[in-house]
Amino acid sequence: MNYAECAEILRENDDYILITHIRPDGDTLGSAAALCSALRRLGKRAYLYPNPEITPKYHKYVKDYLAPEGYEGAYTVAVDVAGEHMLAKGFEGKVKLCIDHHDSNSGYAEKLLLGSAKASCGELVLELIKLLCTEPSKTEASLLYIAVSTDCGCFRYANVTAETFAAASELANAGAEVQKLNFELFRQSTKARIMLESLICSGLRFEKNGAIVAAMVTNAMLREINATEDDCDDIAGIPGRVEGCIVSIVVRELAEGGCKASLRSQPCFDCSDVCKRFGGGGHKMASGCTLDTDPETARELLIKAVIDAWDTME
């Protein structure tokens, strides 16, 4: 559907529960919270599903929107969730509306607003809020700035377009606390985060003369430096900093077993094609998947899959 049709659905319904994805990032949380705020301004009852994996880094921004115990909601909206397997842990039920920007969206919701050309879901929600409420409030502008800026690495990633900058400018004009948020989200790090980056960089694997760079994060590494989930935010971009890197891989061991893998690439390589082989997906230049194996094996499987895909390009 288009923006106008989606906005009309949001006007017609009430008692919303907004669902974010597993291991929630700034885009899913900022977008969902901003939409929740806008719906409340329309007189609707709206809450975010209390995703148990929200880290302290983002909790302070969205805590006022989390549903109280016992609230179920009548109309379910998934925000920035590409497939049912990505819905927040503990959530059960059907999704009536999905607002997303992933090309790999599986179409699991009854209705879908998909903007795959957008760098972030926050850009879609901004357009919806303008249709619903004319313009975002200052709080909504800050939440959407979190969404937009974190999903493009503070405007460093290849997914950034002129529209991304235009959205950020619009949010700044609407009152987003750009300077404060940039400092909190991108300029300061915990001691554990700095140490984690050091461990990651010291263990990098290089293939194809450095065009493919792979990293691994184990639970033992995290225990060694007393790192928390907060310290692991956006580690997917670390190997890609290496000069000459075309495809980067980060394999992260999960506490419950298995591994999460994040792939990033330059435009010439399709990450999502590789991740689909392991049941995952995402964007062409930023995708992920999970593997039910140990980190070493997962890294080897992904390196081989990337090399195989690379060789078919040559």
Secondary structure by P-SEA (a helix, b strand, c coil): ccaaaaaaaaaaccbbbbbbcccccaaaaaaaaaaaaaaaaaccccccccccccccccccccccccccccccccbbbbccccccccccccccccccccccccccccccccccccccccccaaaaaaaaaaaacccccaaaaaaaaaaaaaaacccccccccaaaaaaaaaaaaaccaaaaaaaaccccccaaaaaaaaaaaaaccccccccbbbbbbcaaaaaaacccccccccccccccccccccbbbbbbbbccccbbbbbbbcccccaaaaaaaaccccccccccccccccaaaaaaaaaaaaaaaaaaac
